[in-house]
Amino acid sequence: MPQRSVSLPVCTSCNRPVMPGEKASKFHCPSCQQVAVWRCEKCRKFSRRYKCVNCGFEGP
């Protein structure tokens, strides 16, 4: 039986994989609404900045 690989979402701030069950958040860019922004639990807690890869919007 062939193995399947699972692609985990990546935190937009720290580039760390977001694990299932983690208290992460996912939302569309507040500016362009085109890109899904993922924030891991730690980056949310410490209000680390993120940048939209589509429009360059930066947020806390």
Phi, psi and omega in degrees: 000125182289145178276145176255143175262143181252132179261116179271146174294157182242137178298130181292334181276311188249355179065019177271142177300140177268116184278148176302137179088351179289150179278065180262170176229150177228131178206162177277150179309130181296339183269302186260344180060017184259334188243137175279126179257125176253136178232122178287168183301317182292317180293325175295314183299318183264009178052045178289146184288152173226159180226131178290130180286344181272307187247351179086002178303136177242139180217165177278000000 
